């Protein structure tokens, strides 16, 4: 007996930084995308570099434990004119990846051009174009009093969208039958087949 297997995957997108790290949790069912959570991890410039990295690591592990993503997608460090900033962001990426490894979550990195192309259809799209596309795809709006950080969370959601478009959504188009679609989360797919309501997390 065959089943129409539903691809259900939770993706945690990360826009790396030190003072502000954008985070966005997106669910993909093989056909549609929906935003489950988005926001920021913030650290104070008044704290020591080590303390800030510890805070990032701790909050990232908490985020992973809460949402239980199947994969963490992060924007690859591309270019910084300021070498000090580049080093700080690199260290932040390191502790983010360490947190993912501690929680046994796969990490995938994408270059900025890949992300912009996947989300906007243009690898040279500016931030406004990225925000517009993210709003249209996920129906998200800037939280009150936090508009200055909206770029960060949109970038994080864009990374998650990029993963979904490159690794999940094309599968439905290319497969010959529903049975041929890969199951990215076997527990959720099994629950769907049995008609059991799956609770996120």
C-alpha angles and dihedrals in degrees: 000000000000129000134205096245114213115215106221119175136163116213125193110207119200131196101195125222140122109241092034129016116188117221130188130175115204130182120210121192095186093267109040140032127220132180113237098176139353135175143099147289108219132192130186123246087218091069123083118263091249093052091049091052090049090052092050091050093048095047092044092054090049090051091050092048092049100047100026096209121198091222139010113221116195135182111249117239104254114167140343124177088204108070092196090057091046091053093049092050091047090054090049091052089050095056091043089055090045090054090050091049090050089054092042094242120150116242124212125181128207131191117240091248091055092051095048092047093050094047102035105017088241124089091203096051116140126233094266091055091049091050092048092051093047091050091051095046099043104021093232127156133195113271114242115271091008102081092121089066096043090098090061096052092043089053089051092050089047090057090052091048089050091055092048093050094046100040110023118018097053090056093071091054095047100043121093096218141006089257090060092061113107119244109228096180110033095185094056093042092051091051090051092052092052093046093245116149107242116217115213111251 
